[in-house]
Amino acid sequence: MNLLILGAGAWGTALAIQASQRHAVTLWARDAAHVQRMSSQRVNTAYLPDQLLPVGLTPSHAPLPALVQQADLVVLAVPMAGLRQVLTDVSPFINDKPLAWLCKGFEAVPGSPVTADKAYGLMAHEVQAQVAPAMHAGVLSGPSFAQEVAAGQPTALVAASRHEAVRQALVQAFHADRLRVYANEDVVGVETGGAVKNVLAIATGLCDGLQLGLNARAALITRGLAEMTRLGVALGARPETFMGLSGLGDLVLTATGDLSRNRQVGIGLAQGRSLSEVLQSLGHVAEGVYSARTVVQRANLSGVDMPIASAVVAVLQAEVSPSQAVSMLMGRDAKGE
């Protein structure tokens, strides 16, 4: 199987490392100098400096048309902000071959408030429906830190698509002894879980940074899962999806794992650092920061109450302090579960 992975960040590289042990993998990047360093040093020093690139992995900066046409599966390992452009770039050459993306979030809407025409951010499959509606596409998601996948530590992911051929291609490409891939048809649920869990991880980081205790963390994760499910169901997802890998599984990992960049954002803010300082220290994208407002915006337009996510937005926008956000949440009226 010939795999083409577009995007040589940590996650794209980690999957390329694993897949190249069984398949021929081309790892493409826009930055020619980055590709040259990976080719000569056989390591991605910028993102995964401790993991050697296997022989079956070929870094490339070649023109996309030929690479896309030669691939059996195309995987987009780009941030949500770059998805629309990359889909536009590859759509003329993809034909009916399978394509999947790895990004988690909602596409941002310019401006701060909800606009008069009720514009809102789109999930990845909605962006694809606008750019290339005939494309056979899906998403690969689930609880996964790139460093652990690259190192071959046991991981389980979910491949979601309404096209059976896409699901099968993802399973064939990535399912292995140390990496399990489960197929799912609920693209809306999988993408909603992947987007909202990043926002909730910031909330949990705030909780941990304020040293509120394990009781508070457990309550926050549980109520956060309820928020995630409410939004997903309102958008057309299946409720049971949120008890799976892309819902509960990804939420637990991102909200509690020390490798979670979104959790680190919350911890840093709770310690009194500014958002710009926290993001600069991370050096990598924390998707929850960029999608939090859009998640809440979409929830408001769908009539869905998301108090935890709304509190995160207020903190990120410096409207309230982390401790004030906690007071807001704890001061809400009592409700049935």
N, C-alpha and C positions, 0 to 999 in steps of 0.2 A: 504494500500500500504506500502511495506517495502522499505525504502530508505537507501542506504549506501553512505555516503559522506566521501571521503578520503581526509583528510587534515583539521586540526582544527585551521586554521588561522582565521582572522577576517571575510573574505567573506564566507568561508565554514561554520563557526559557525553561522553567521547571517542567511544564508539560512536554516540551520538545525533548528534554533530556530523557524523560521516561519513555515516550513513544519511540525515540530513535534506537532503543534497545531491541525493537522488533520491526520497525518500519524505516523507510528512508524519509528523513524530515528536513525540510528547508525552513530555516528561521530567518525571516526577512525583517530588515529595519530600514527606516528612512535615512538614518545617519550613516554615511559611508565609513566614517572613521571608527564608529562603534563596531561595525561589521568587520573592519580590518583588524581591530584589536581582538575580537573573538576568534577570528580565523587564525591569527598568528599565535595567540596565547592559549587557545583552546579553553577559555574560561570567560564568563561574563563578569568582568571585574566590577562593573557598575552596580549590578543587582544581586548576583549569586557568586561571590568571589571564591567560595569554598568548594564549588562543584565543577568538576571537569566536564567538558562537552564530549559526548561519545563520538566515535568514528562515524556513526550513521547520521550525525547532525551536521548540516551544512549551512553556515551563516551566509546571507546573501543580501545584496543591494541591487540585484538585477531588475530590469523593467518588469512590472507586474503582469502585463498581458501574457507573456510566454509562461511565466511561473504558474499563473492561475490555470491556464489551459492544460498544463502538464500534471496538475495535482488531482488526486482522487477525493481529497477533502481539504477545504480551506477553513482555517480557524483564525478569527480576528481577536487578537490579544491586545486590544487598545482600550483606553479609558472611554467612558460613556461620552465624553465631550468630543471624541474623535470618531465615533462610530459612523455618523451620517456621511462624513467625507470619505471614509474608507469603503463603505458600502457603495457609494457613488463611483469610486475609482474602479472597483472590481466587477460591478454589475454588468458592464458590457461584455465581459469575457467568461462569466461564470456558467452561462447556459443553465442546464438543469442539474449540475453536480452539487453535492451537499456543502453547505456552509454553516458555521456556527460561530457565535461570539461568546466571550468570557466576561464581559463587563457587567457590572451590577449597579443599577441606579436609574434615575429618571433624567432625561435630557433637560437641561436648564432652560428657563424662559428668560429673555432679557428683561431687565427692570426688576424692581423689588415687589410692588404690590400686584395683586391679581388685576389684570387689565380689563378694560371695559368689555372687550369681546370674549371674556372668559377663556383666554388662552391658558394652556397648561402644558407641563412637561410630559413627554412621551416615554414609555418604556421602549426597550430595544426592539421588540417585535413590531411595535407601532411605527418606529422610525423606518424599519425595513419595509413595512407595508406602504409607506409613502415613497421611498426611494426605488424599490424594486419589488413590487407586489407579487411577481411570478416566481421569485427566488425560492428555492427549497432550502429553508433555513431553520435554525433552532439555537438553543443555548445550552452551554455546559456550565453547571453551577454546583454549589454544595459547600460543606465545611472543609476548608482547605487553606493551609498556609503554604506559600510557594517553597519556603526552605525545606519543609518536611516532605513535600512531594518530590522535590529534586533529590533529596537524600534517600528516597525509597521507603519512607515510613508509611505504614498502612493508612490508606485514605479511601473514602467512599464519596462518589460524585453522582449527580443526576443529569442525564441528557434528555432535554425536553424539546419536542417539536411535534407539530401536527402531521409531519411527513415521516412515515415509517423508515424510509431510506436514510433520512438524516439521523434518526435515532440509532439505526443499525450501524451506520458509518462511524459514529462517535464511540459506540461500544467496541467495534472492531479496532478502532485506532488506539483507544486508551485503556480498555479493560485488561488487567493483568494480575499477576499474583499479589502485588502490593497496592494495586489501585483498582477498586471495584467501581463499575459504572452501571447505574440503574436507569432504565428507560422510563419516560413519563410523557404523557400527551398534554399536560396542563402547563403550557408556556406562561400564561398569565400568573398562575400561582407561583411558579418557580422564580419568575422575574420579580414579582412583588416581594417575595421573601428575601431575595438577594439584595434588593434596594433598601428595604425598611430595616433589615438587621444592622446595616451600617450606622443608621441614625440611632438605633437603640444601643449600639455599642458605645457611642459617644456618651449617652445617658448613663450607662453602667460605669464608664470611666469617671464621670463626674461623681457618681456615688462612691466609688472606691477611692478617688482622690480626696474626697471629703471625709473619708474614714467612717462612713455611716454603718458599716458592719455587714455581715453575711445575710442577715435577715432582710435588710433593705435590698441587697443585690438580688436575692431570690424573688422578692416581690416585684422588683423592677423588670426582671426577665419574664416573669409569668404574665404580668399585666402588659408588657410590651408585645408578647406573643399574641395576646388578645387584640391589641391594636392592629398588628400586622394582618391577622386573620380577617378582621372587620373590613379593612381596606381591600384586601385581595378578593373577598367574596363580593364586595360592591363592584369590583371591576370585572367580575366574571370568573373568578378562580374557584376551584373546588376546595371546600374547607379542609379535607383530609390532607391536602398537599402541605399544609403548614405544620403538620405533625411529622413531616418527613425531613429529608436531608437539607433541602433548600429553605426550610422554615425553622423548626426547632433546632435542628442540627447546626445550621450555619449561625443561628442566633447565639446558641450556647458557646460555640467556639469563639466568635468574634467579640462577644461580651465579656468573656473570662480569660482569654488567652493573652499572654504577655506579648506575643508577636503581632497582635491586632493594632494596626495604625489608628483606627477609629477610636478604640479604647484609649490609646495613648493621648489622643487629642483631648478626650474628656478629663483624663488625669491631669494633663498639663494645665487646662483651664481651671480646674478645681484648685490647683496649687498657686493660682494667681498670675499665671503667665498669659500674655496676649495671644490671640489666635495666630497672628502672623509669626510670633516667636515659636509657637508650637509647630506650625507647618514647616517653618524653615529648619527646625531641628530634625524633623522626620526625614526630609529629603526625598520622600515618595508621596504619591497621591493617596489621600484619605478620602475615598469617594463619599462618605457620609457628610462631609463638610459641604460638598458641592450639590448634593441631592436633597439635603434635609428640607430646605425651604420648598422645593418642588414637590416632595412627598406630601408635606402638609397642605400645600396649595391644591394638589389633586384630591386629597382627602376632604378638604373643605368644599370643593366643587361637587364631590360625590355624597356629601351629607354624612361623612364619617367622622366621629369624634376620636382624635388622637392626642390626648393631653401630654403624654410623655414626649412624643415627637415635637409637639408645639413648644414645649419647654426647652428642648434642645435648640430649636431655631431661635428662641428668645435669647438664649445664652450666646450662641454663635454671633448673633447680631448685636451683642453687648447691650441689650435692652434690660436684662436683669443679670444679677450675679448668680453663680452656681448655687449658693446657699438660698438665695431668694427663689430660685426655680424649685428647689426642694420644698420650701414652705408653700409655694403655690400648689404643688401636687398633693402634699399632705393635708392642705386646707380644703380640698374639694369635698363636696357633700357626699355622705355615705350612699352607696349603691349596692344593688345585688350583683353577684359575680356573674 
